Amino acid sequence: MMAAKGGRMKRTVSHAEAFAVALVALLTAVPTDILGYILRATPAEQNSICALHGMMLVSKSWLAVAREVLADTFWLKPFTQAAQAFMRQNLLMNPKQEDVLDEDADGDADEDDDEEDAYDKYLRLTLGTLADFLLGMSVYRSHAELQEAGCNMVMQIAKEDMIKVMIDGAGSIRMVVEVIAAHKGHPGVQNEGGRALVLLAKDDNHRKMIVRVGGLDAVLLAMPWHEGHVGVLTYSCFALDMLAADDDDSRKVIVSVGGIDSVVSAMTAYPGNNNMRMAGLCFLRDLALHDDTIIEIIKAGGMHVVVAAMMGCVEIKNVQETGCVMMRLFSADVTNHTAIVSSGGIIAVLAAMTAYPNVGDIQKQGCITVTNVAHDDVNATAIAAAGGIPVILSAMTAHAGDAEVQEQGCLALDNIRMSDTLMQRRIKDEGGAVVVQAAVVASGATELCKEIGQELLGKLSHIVDDSFF
């Protein structure tokens, strides 16, 4: 911290320090309303508080004090309440985003130096507080509220790129996993623990460590306890998705212990919750990238929950994109085609394509699904009846420069027209010949697009225009 003019050092007390003082005061039998006082205190008053309790802060951490004075459960409730208050007051608010710079006597400040001082202090305080929380969690393992606050602490730190790399060294990952396993019936612990795992698993090394210390089993075993808590189930689904990423062993474990059934059940129980929809869809999509798990997903009722999610949430693009990918993956197996039609899958895909005409990936995935399913004449007729022909033509028109959309569009139309001449007439009446011709002559047209397109144009050319008669 810079010295003010005249050599006098200025010192302010951060909210984090003030709460640390409050905790020490609380745990050493000072009246508990001091917490409320510090919440309302001015910076000058906070300085005074710090002066009164400075020796405590220097000599021992608040958690070390806690270990000495928590001799019975009388102290447990105020302790956990204080810990939770400590977290709620933005302990981990990055000081670079706050006005924490000290001004000198003239009202000026060296912003660069002060900012670095503040940020270094912030990092030290955060890591020190993490160590204290982990110590408390290890000492009071049976007390769920403290474990919940600790998991929240880890979750908050996992958001910070500068310090999350130190989490595994501090033992945080193992502690969170152990807490989830030990308190599988406590919704607060599971909710905060799940949030922490989701953020931690974004780092590949952290993800591997979570799996190694039993995180996968801990999440899976806790889910059946919380069928009535959508938050827990949502974070559990997100966590399972992250942990199974690029890990065949984890994926196999999830399948073998009924993880797919748990996720499908959660999506079924909360069909109107958008976070649950997205969490479940991401999990199912990533598992469905492997052929051996698609069968298990369908057996568990996965196709029906995907369709329900798409039909119930047309307004969220990510849901529609993920759902279209799922339907494309389902359609790769010919034995699923009838089920896709009967479950409303085609209607859901066409609705997504209609709702998001400018999203190329939705259009591409939709065209592929229609191409695959339309191999059967009965299904082709059902697709046409659902309005599939104009939707495909609109996709090709809107994405004239996308060679893949053009190719898949031609393939879809060609499969539909093969059912009978009535389908060919409908394609022509909708302006299909003009759209297909443009796709064939486009500079980036693929060889397959040219081949299928020319064949389709040949068939359409034999259809006599009704207006001729």
BELNORGI-V281571 format. One record per residue. RES is the residue in one letter. SS is DSSP state (~ for helix, > for strand, _ for the rest). PHI is phi in degrees with one decimal (* if undefined). D_CENTER is the distance of its C-alpha to the mean C-alpha in Angstrom with 2 decimals. Layout:
[[RES/SS/PHI/D_CENTER] [RES/SS/PHI/D_CENTER]]
This chain:
[[M/_/*/39.13] [M/_/-74.9/41.94] [A/>/-84.7/45.32] [A/_/-73.2/46.64] [K/_/-59.0/49.98] [G/_/92.7/52.85] [G/_/83.6/50.90] [R/_/-80.1/49.39] [M/>/-81.2/45.85] [K/_/-95.4/43.55] [R/_/-138.2/40.91] [T/_/-117.0/38.21] [V/_/-111.2/35.98] [S/_/-74.2/32.23] [H/~/-59.0/30.41] [A/~/-62.0/29.08] [E/~/-64.1/32.70] [A/~/-60.1/33.91] [F/~/-72.3/31.57] [A/~/-62.1/32.58] [V/~/-60.9/36.14] [A/~/-60.6/35.39] [L/~/-66.2/34.01] [V/~/-60.7/37.07] [A/~/-61.2/39.28] [L/~/-61.8/37.69] [L/~/-81.4/37.93] [T/_/-112.0/41.52] [A/_/74.7/42.82] [V/_/-70.6/42.81] [P/_/-47.9/42.37] [T/_/-68.9/38.74] [D/_/-72.7/39.01] [I/~/-62.1/38.81] [L/~/-60.9/35.03] [G/~/-63.6/35.62] [Y/~/-63.9/38.27] [I/~/-69.0/36.06] [L/~/-57.7/33.40] [R/~/-98.7/36.19] [A/_/-72.2/38.00] [T/_/-81.2/38.91] [P/~/-53.6/38.48] [A/~/-64.1/42.19] [E/~/-66.3/41.89] [Q/~/-63.9/38.94] [N/~/-61.0/41.22] [S/~/-64.5/43.85] [I/~/-61.2/41.56] [C/~/-62.4/40.53] [A/~/-61.8/44.23] [L/~/-64.3/45.03] [H/~/-114.6/42.44] [G/~/-57.2/42.33] [M/~/-62.0/44.15] [M/~/-65.0/41.60] [L/~/-66.4/38.75] [V/~/-75.3/40.80] [S/~/-79.8/42.11] [K/_/-161.4/39.09] [S/_/-73.7/35.44] [W/~/-62.8/34.62] [L/~/-75.5/33.14] [A/~/-63.4/36.36] [V/~/-62.3/38.22] [A/~/-58.5/36.00] [R/~/-63.0/36.87] [E/~/-78.4/40.52] [V/~/-95.6/40.60] [L/_/-80.1/38.19] [A/_/-81.1/41.08] [D/_/-148.7/40.27] [T/_/-69.3/37.68] [F/_/-57.8/39.33] [W/_/-89.0/37.31] [L/~/-64.1/33.99] [K/~/-61.6/32.86] [P/~/-61.7/33.68] [F/~/-64.6/32.13] [T/~/-68.2/28.71] [Q/~/-63.9/28.97] [A/~/-66.5/29.84] [A/~/-63.2/26.98] [Q/~/-69.0/24.50] [A/~/-63.3/26.43] [F/~/-55.3/26.28] [M/~/-72.7/22.47] [R/~/-67.9/22.43] [Q/_/-89.4/24.81] [N/_/55.7/22.40] [L/_/-51.1/23.77] [L/_/-97.7/21.37] [M/_/-63.9/21.95] [N/_/-61.7/22.77] [P/~/-64.0/26.50] [K/~/-66.7/26.35] [Q/~/-100.5/24.79] [E/_/-120.1/27.53] [D/_/-87.1/31.27] [V/_/-112.3/32.35] [L/_/-77.9/35.15] [D/_/-85.5/38.63] [E/_/-97.5/41.44] [D/_/-84.5/44.91] [A/_/-62.1/48.14] [D/_/-92.2/48.30] [G/_/86.5/44.80] [D/_/-98.5/43.53] [A/_/-148.6/40.81] [D/_/-88.0/39.98] [E/~/-62.8/36.33] [D/~/-64.4/35.34] [D/~/-66.6/36.91] [D/~/-64.3/35.78] [E/~/-64.5/32.18] [E/~/-65.2/32.21] [D/~/-59.0/33.97] [A/~/-64.1/31.47] [Y/~/-71.4/28.47] [D/~/-61.4/30.25] [K/~/-63.0/31.02] [Y/~/-60.1/27.44] [L/~/-64.7/26.32] [R/~/-63.7/29.19] [L/~/-63.0/28.60] [T/~/-63.1/24.91] [L/~/-66.8/25.66] [G/~/-66.0/28.69] [T/~/-66.6/26.89] [L/~/-59.0/24.28] [A/~/-61.1/27.29] [D/~/-63.5/28.85] [F/~/-62.8/25.89] [L/~/-63.1/25.70] [L/~/-63.6/29.44] [G/~/-62.2/29.27] [M/~/-63.9/26.64] [S/~/-73.6/28.92] [V/~/-78.7/31.99] [Y/_/-113.6/30.79] [R/_/-65.4/28.62] [S/_/-83.7/29.67] [H/_/-96.8/28.64] [A/~/-64.2/25.20] [E/~/-63.2/24.98] [L/~/-65.6/25.54] [Q/~/-63.2/22.99] [E/~/-62.2/20.39] [A/~/-63.0/21.38] [G/~/-65.1/21.26] [C/~/-62.9/17.72] [N/~/-63.5/16.82] [M/~/-60.6/18.92] [V/~/-63.0/17.15] [M/~/-60.7/13.72] [Q/~/-63.4/15.46] [I/~/-67.1/17.09] [A/~/-64.3/14.07] [K/_/-79.8/13.24] [E/_/-98.6/16.72] [D/_/-60.0/17.47] [M/_/-69.3/21.12] [I/_/-122.9/21.04] [K/~/-67.3/18.07] [V/~/-65.2/20.25] [M/~/-92.7/22.63] [I/_/-62.9/20.37] [D/_/-65.3/21.35] [G/_/-65.9/24.96] [A/_/-81.9/24.98] [G/_/85.4/24.05] [S/~/-64.9/20.88] [I/~/-63.7/18.83] [R/~/-61.1/21.67] [M/~/-64.3/22.20] [V/~/-60.8/18.71] [V/~/-62.7/18.97] [E/~/-64.1/22.51] [V/~/-66.5/21.70] [I/~/-59.4/19.12] [A/~/-68.6/21.85] [A/~/-78.4/24.63] [H/_/-121.8/23.20] [K/_/-65.4/21.47] [G/_/-93.9/23.09] [H/_/-100.1/22.02] [P/~/-63.0/19.08] [G/~/-63.8/18.82] [V/~/-63.4/18.69] [Q/~/-65.2/16.15] [N/~/-65.2/13.82] [E/~/-70.6/14.28] [G/~/-64.2/14.48] [G/~/-63.9/11.20] [R/~/-60.7/9.52] [A/~/-63.4/11.79] [L/~/-64.4/11.10] [V/~/-59.5/7.36] [L/~/-70.9/8.73] [L/~/-64.3/11.88] [A/_/-70.5/10.84] [K/_/-67.8/9.91] [D/_/-91.5/13.69] [D/~/-61.7/15.56] [N/~/-66.2/18.34] [H/~/-64.9/16.33] [R/~/-59.6/14.52] [K/~/-64.1/18.04] [M/~/-67.6/19.43] [I/~/-58.5/17.03] [V/~/-64.5/18.17] [R/~/-63.5/21.69] [V/_/-94.0/22.07] [G/_/97.9/20.95] [G/~/-63.0/17.32] [L/~/-62.7/16.73] [D/~/-63.0/19.75] [A/~/-62.0/18.97] [V/~/-67.1/15.70] [L/~/-62.7/17.45] [L/~/-72.9/20.56] [A/~/-83.3/19.06] [M/~/-56.5/17.27] [P/~/-61.1/20.70] [W/~/-78.2/21.69] [H/~/-130.3/19.20] [E/_/-64.2/19.60] [G/_/-100.4/20.32] [H/_/-124.6/17.37] [V/~/-65.4/14.37] [G/~/-63.9/12.36] [V/~/-61.0/13.16] [L/~/-64.4/12.48] [T/~/-64.2/9.00] [Y/~/-66.5/8.01] [S/~/-64.0/10.41] [C/~/-63.9/8.97] [F/~/-61.6/5.61] [A/~/-63.5/8.34] [L/~/-61.3/10.70] [D/~/-62.1/8.89] [M/~/-65.0/8.66] [L/~/-72.9/12.19] [A/~/-88.1/13.66] [A/_/-61.7/12.95] [D/_/54.3/16.52] [D/_/-134.5/18.05] [D/~/-62.2/20.51] [D/~/-63.1/21.73] [S/~/-64.1/18.45] [R/~/-60.6/17.95] [K/~/-65.3/21.51] [V/~/-63.4/21.14] [I/~/-58.9/18.29] [V/~/-67.3/20.56] [S/~/-67.7/23.69] [V/_/-100.2/22.73] [G/_/86.1/21.41] [G/~/-62.4/17.64] [I/~/-64.1/17.48] [D/~/-60.4/19.73] [S/~/-63.8/17.67] [V/~/-69.9/14.52] [V/~/-62.2/16.92] [S/~/-63.1/18.70] [A/~/-65.0/15.74] [M/~/-65.8/15.03] [T/~/-69.1/18.79] [A/~/-71.8/19.17] [Y/_/-129.4/16.83] [P/_/-67.3/17.36] [G/_/-98.5/17.20] [N/_/-94.2/13.91] [N/~/-66.1/11.55] [N/~/-65.7/8.35] [M/~/-65.6/9.92] [R/~/-56.0/10.85] [M/~/-66.6/7.65] [A/~/-61.7/6.38] [G/~/-65.6/9.99] [L/~/-64.0/10.57] [C/~/-61.6/8.23] [F/~/-62.0/9.92] [L/~/-65.9/13.23] [R/~/-60.5/13.19] [D/~/-68.3/12.86] [L/~/-70.7/15.49] [A/~/-70.1/17.60] [L/_/-67.5/18.20] [H/_/-110.0/20.77] [D/~/-56.2/23.78] [D/~/-69.8/24.56] [T/~/-94.8/21.39] [I/~/-59.9/21.65] [I/~/-59.5/24.72] [E/~/-66.9/23.05] [I/~/-63.2/20.25] [I/~/-67.3/23.06] [K/~/-58.7/25.15] [A/_/-81.1/22.51] [G/_/90.7/22.37] [G/~/-62.4/19.22] [M/~/-63.0/20.91] [H/~/-67.2/21.76] [V/~/-73.5/18.33] [V/~/-65.5/17.02] [V/~/-61.7/20.04] [A/~/-61.9/19.65] [A/~/-64.1/16.10] [M/~/-67.1/17.48] [M/~/-70.3/20.66] [G/~/-91.0/19.26] [C/_/-148.0/16.85] [V/_/-65.5/18.74] [E/_/-76.7/17.96] [I/_/-106.9/14.29] [K/~/-62.5/14.55] [N/~/-62.1/11.18] [V/~/-62.7/12.03] [Q/~/-68.5/15.47] [E/~/-61.1/14.74] [T/~/-65.8/12.74] [G/~/-62.4/15.45] [C/~/-65.1/18.18] [V/~/-62.3/17.12] [M/~/-60.6/17.26] [M/~/-65.7/20.65] [R/~/-63.8/21.92] [L/~/-65.5/21.18] [F/~/-60.3/22.89] [S/~/-73.1/25.78] [A/_/-66.2/26.60] [D/_/-103.4/28.49] [V/~/-59.7/31.54] [T/~/-69.7/31.66] [N/~/-94.9/28.55] [H/~/-61.7/30.05] [T/~/-62.8/31.90] [A/~/-65.2/28.99] [I/~/-61.6/26.81] [V/~/-69.1/29.60] [S/~/-67.9/30.45] [S/_/-82.0/26.92] [G/_/91.0/26.56] [G/~/-62.3/24.32] [I/~/-65.8/26.61] [I/~/-60.7/26.77] [A/~/-64.7/22.98] [V/~/-65.0/22.87] [L/~/-63.9/25.85] [A/~/-65.3/24.38] [A/~/-64.9/21.27] [M/~/-63.9/23.75] [T/~/-70.7/25.87] [A/~/-73.3/23.22] [Y/_/-129.2/21.92] [P/_/-64.4/25.14] [N/_/-98.3/24.25] [V/_/-92.5/21.01] [G/~/-58.9/22.55] [D/~/-67.3/19.91] [I/~/-62.7/19.96] [Q/~/-64.8/23.74] [K/~/-65.5/23.99] [Q/~/-61.6/21.89] [G/~/-64.1/23.86] [C/~/-62.0/27.15] [I/~/-62.8/26.55] [T/~/-60.8/25.79] [V/~/-63.0/28.96] [T/~/-56.1/30.95] [N/~/-66.2/30.19] [V/~/-71.2/30.78] [A/_/-75.9/33.87] [H/_/-62.1/35.84] [D/_/-91.6/37.25] [D/~/-60.1/39.75] [V/~/-64.0/38.75] [N/~/-67.2/35.09] [A/~/-60.9/36.21] [T/~/-64.5/38.23] [A/~/-64.6/35.35] [I/~/-64.6/33.15] [A/~/-62.9/36.03] [A/~/-64.6/36.56] [A/_/-83.6/32.96] [G/_/91.0/33.55] [G/~/-65.5/32.12] [I/~/-63.2/34.92] [P/~/-63.0/34.53] [V/~/-66.9/30.72] [I/~/-63.7/31.20] [L/~/-64.0/33.95] [S/~/-65.4/31.92] [A/~/-62.3/29.15] [M/~/-65.9/31.88] [T/~/-68.2/33.51] [A/~/-72.4/30.43] [H/_/-125.3/29.45] [A/_/-61.8/32.95] [G/_/-90.8/32.03] [D/_/-98.1/29.34] [A/~/-61.4/31.39] [E/~/-71.5/28.83] [V/~/-61.9/28.47] [Q/~/-63.2/32.28] [E/~/-64.8/32.79] [Q/~/-67.4/30.47] [G/~/-63.5/31.95] [C/~/-62.9/35.44] [L/~/-62.8/34.60] [A/~/-62.7/33.18] [L/~/-63.9/36.27] [D/~/-66.3/38.58] [N/~/-66.8/37.29] [I/~/-66.7/37.66] [R/~/-68.4/41.17] [M/_/-71.4/42.38] [S/_/-68.1/42.39] [D/_/-172.2/45.49] [T/~/-67.9/47.34] [L/~/-61.6/46.01] [M/~/-65.5/42.51] [Q/~/-61.5/44.11] [R/~/-64.7/45.83] [R/~/-64.2/42.69] [I/~/-62.1/40.97] [K/~/-66.9/44.06] [D/~/-64.7/44.41] [E/_/-83.2/40.86] [G/_/88.4/41.83] [G/~/-63.0/40.36] [A/~/-61.7/43.24] [V/~/-65.0/42.68] [V/~/-65.8/38.93] [V/~/-67.3/39.53] [Q/~/-59.8/42.44] [A/~/-63.3/40.33] [A/~/-67.5/37.76] [V/~/-67.1/40.59] [V/~/-90.5/42.30] [A/_/-62.0/39.25] [S/_/-62.4/39.59] [G/_/-98.8/36.34] [A/_/-61.6/36.93] [T/_/-76.4/36.32] [E/~/-63.0/39.27] [L/~/-66.4/37.70] [C/~/-61.1/37.08] [K/~/-63.9/40.72] [E/~/-64.8/42.01] [I/~/-66.9/40.20] [G/~/-62.4/40.70] [Q/~/-64.6/44.42] [E/~/-62.2/44.80] [L/~/-65.9/43.10] [L/~/-62.5/45.27] [G/~/-62.0/48.31] [K/~/-67.1/47.56] [L/~/-68.6/46.88] [S/~/-67.1/50.12] [H/_/-87.6/52.13] [I/_/-85.0/50.80] [V/_/-78.4/53.50] [D/_/-66.0/52.49] [D/~/-58.3/53.51] [S/~/-70.2/54.94] [F/~/-66.9/57.55] [F/_/-88.9/59.47]]
